[in-house]
Amino acid sequence: MILVTGASGTLGRPLTRLLAEAGADVRALSRRAREPGSGVTWCKGDLVTGEGVEDALAGVETIVHCASDAFHAKRDLQAARTLIEAARRQGAPHLLYISIVGVDKIPYRYYKIKYAVERAIEDSGLPYTILRATQFHTLPDAVFAVLTKVPGLMLLPRGLRDQPIEVGEVAGRLAELALAAGPARRVDDLGGPEVLTVEEMMRDYLKARGLRRPVRVPVPLPGRAARAFREGHHLAPDHAVGNRTWRQFLAETHTHR
Ligand SMILES: NC(=O)c1ccc[n+]([C@@H]2O[C@H](COP(=O)([O-])OP(=O)(O)OC[C@H]3O[C@@H](n4cnc5c(N)ncnc54)[C@H](OP(=O)(O)O)[C@@H]3O)[C@@H](O)[C@H]2O)c1
């Protein structure tokens, strides 16, 4: 039996579907009560308060921990501790965690918390696997949607690149790791197929949505985190294993609407 936390999220949805299709007995955690889906049993629980977590873990052999609250990042550490403690009491199942490339090198608040969660898992005594991925296509897509709400000139920070990956491909790798024989500690990073500048990505985005906007990249963002992003610590060019490109994602997401 596999428990997926964050099963209602961008990554959790394709992951639970893939696991159920592979014939796994899938339990899905959410803070809301949800109707059962094909091959998926939902459990109501909150990893921050601990409510429902013990019940959700009963009889579970593998946990895939995808739950996160990027707007209240600090809660992610509390949530991980709750999960680890409950897992220890439930016979130490395999804990599989999805992290982000560069969390150990980029002093950005959300990344610092994710790195602390990684270390809590490594020190937990539980059998574990940690996979770091680059940004999902859906993230720059959502950021660009907000930026293009304001009419006129598009101003982007200078020197930023990204290596976006298809979320379904990350779900596929996680499913493979969850269904594998056992824990693998830190596995190879998972990166999208190409490294692009944010300017290139924005131009592709505007084209896919049929918008005409001048794009400028006037100044670099200040601060240590921005510098670390400019240095490319969130990229994994040696692990550019994803298939679906940014343009393919855009074409299928926007062009046919
Ligand atoms: N997005 C990216 O580009 C990217 C890249 C690499 C790695 N990751 C990592 O992948 C993971 C999943 O990201 P995502 O984009 O799928 O996130 P998401 O869409 O925001 O989903 C996160 C889920 O976490 C659940 N959650 C939040 N707080 C919870 C709590 N206290 N207790 C139980 N569940 C809670 C929510 O479910 P309910 O509302 O149903 O409770 C939500 O559906 C995160 O760890 C993220 O850091 C993301």
The ligand as an SDF file (V2000), in Angstrom:
LIG
                    3D

 48 52  0  0  0  0  0  0  0  0999 V2000
    6.0360   23.0800   -8.7770 N   0  0  0  0  0  0  0  0  0  0  0  0
    7.3050   22.8610   -9.1500 C   0  0  0  0  0  0  0  0  0  0  0  0
    7.8160   23.4470  -10.1120 O   0  0  0  0  0  0  0  0  0  0  0  0
    8.1340   21.8520   -8.3660 C   0  0  0  0  0  0  0  0  0  0  0  0
    9.3860   21.4540   -8.8420 C   0  0  0  0  0  0  0  0  0  0  0  0
   10.1170   20.4990   -8.1280 C   0  0  0  0  0  0  0  0  0  0  0  0
    9.6040   19.9780   -6.9480 C   0  0  0  0  0  0  0  0  0  0  0  0
    8.3830   20.4110   -6.4930 N   0  0  0  0  0  0  0  0  0  0  0  0
    7.8490   19.8680   -5.2510 C   0  0  0  0  0  0  0  0  0  0  0  0
    6.8140   18.9600   -5.5630 O   0  0  0  0  0  0  0  0  0  0  0  0
    5.8750   18.9390   -4.4800 C   0  0  0  0  0  0  0  0  0  0  0  0
    4.4700   19.0770   -5.0320 C   0  0  0  0  0  0  0  0  0  0  0  0
    4.3670   20.3280   -5.6960 O   0  0  0  0  0  0  0  0  0  0  0  0
    2.9940   20.7540   -6.3790 P   0  0  0  0  0  0  0  0  0  0  0  0
    3.3350   21.8230   -7.3580 O   0  0  0  0  0  0  0  0  0  0  0  0
    2.2400   19.5510   -6.8090 O   0  0  0  0  0  0  0  0  0  0  0  0
    2.2620   21.4280   -5.1270 O   0  0  0  0  0  0  0  0  0  0  0  0
    0.7300   21.8680   -4.9980 P   0  0  0  0  0  0  0  0  0  0  0  0
    0.0300   21.7710   -6.3130 O   0  0  0  0  0  0  0  0  0  0  0  0
    0.7110   23.1590   -4.2580 O   0  0  0  0  0  0  0  0  0  0  0  0
    0.1100   20.7420   -4.0670 O   0  0  0  0  0  0  0  0  0  0  0  0
    0.5150   20.6030   -2.7420 C   0  0  0  0  0  0  0  0  0  0  0  0
   -0.5190   19.8060   -1.9890 C   0  0  0  0  0  0  0  0  0  0  0  0
   -0.0960   19.7260   -0.6210 O   0  0  0  0  0  0  0  0  0  0  0  0
   -1.2340   19.5250    0.1650 C   0  0  0  0  0  0  0  0  0  0  0  0
   -0.9940   20.1060    1.4940 N   0  0  0  0  0  0  0  0  0  0  0  0
   -0.5710   21.3590    1.7920 C   0  0  0  0  0  0  0  0  0  0  0  0
   -0.4990   21.5130    3.1350 N   0  0  0  0  0  0  0  0  0  0  0  0
   -0.8880   20.3310    3.6810 C   0  0  0  0  0  0  0  0  0  0  0  0
   -1.0360   19.8800    5.0220 C   0  0  0  0  0  0  0  0  0  0  0  0
   -0.7880   20.6800    6.0810 N   0  0  0  0  0  0  0  0  0  0  0  0
   -1.4450   18.6110    5.2230 N   0  0  0  0  0  0  0  0  0  0  0  0
   -1.7190   17.7920    4.1860 C   0  0  0  0  0  0  0  0  0  0  0  0
   -1.6130   18.1660    2.8900 N   0  0  0  0  0  0  0  0  0  0  0  0
   -1.1980   19.4290    2.6470 C   0  0  0  0  0  0  0  0  0  0  0  0
   -2.4120   20.2200   -0.5450 C   0  0  0  0  0  0  0  0  0  0  0  0
   -3.4880   19.3130   -0.5610 O   0  0  0  0  0  0  0  0  0  0  0  0
   -4.9510   19.6250    0.0940 P   0  0  0  0  0  0  0  0  0  0  0  0
   -5.2430   21.0740   -0.1940 O   0  0  0  0  0  0  0  0  0  0  0  0
   -5.8290   18.6630   -0.6510 O   0  0  0  0  0  0  0  0  0  0  0  0
   -4.8030   19.3270    1.5360 O   0  0  0  0  0  0  0  0  0  0  0  0
   -1.8930   20.4370   -1.9740 C   0  0  0  0  0  0  0  0  0  0  0  0
   -2.7020   19.8010   -2.9420 O   0  0  0  0  0  0  0  0  0  0  0  0
    6.3140   20.0380   -3.5040 C   0  0  0  0  0  0  0  0  0  0  0  0
    7.0580   19.4610   -2.4550 O   0  0  0  0  0  0  0  0  0  0  0  0
    7.2340   20.9140   -4.3480 C   0  0  0  0  0  0  0  0  0  0  0  0
    8.2010   21.5800   -3.5870 O   0  0  0  0  0  0  0  0  0  0  0  0
    7.6360   21.3120   -7.1840 C   0  0  0  0  0  0  0  0  0  0  0  0
  1  2  1  0
  2  3  2  0
  2  4  1  0
  4  5  1  0
  4 48  2  0
  5  6  2  0
  6  7  1  0
  7  8  2  0
  8  9  1  0
  8 48  1  0
  9 10  1  0
  9 46  1  0
 10 11  1  0
 11 12  1  0
 11 44  1  0
 12 13  1  0
 13 14  1  0
 14 15  2  0
 14 16  1  0
 14 17  1  0
 17 18  1  0
 18 19  2  0
 18 20  1  0
 18 21  1  0
 21 22  1  0
 22 23  1  0
 23 24  1  0
 23 42  1  0
 24 25  1  0
 25 26  1  0
 25 36  1  0
 26 27  1  0
 26 35  1  0
 27 28  2  0
 28 29  1  0
 29 30  1  0
 29 35  2  0
 30 31  1  0
 30 32  2  0
 32 33  1  0
 33 34  2  0
 34 35  1  0
 36 37  1  0
 36 42  1  0
 37 38  1  0
 38 39  2  0
 38 40  1  0
 38 41  1  0
 42 43  1  0
 44 45  1  0
 44 46  1  0
 46 47  1  0
M  CHG  2   8   1  16  -1
M  END
$$$$
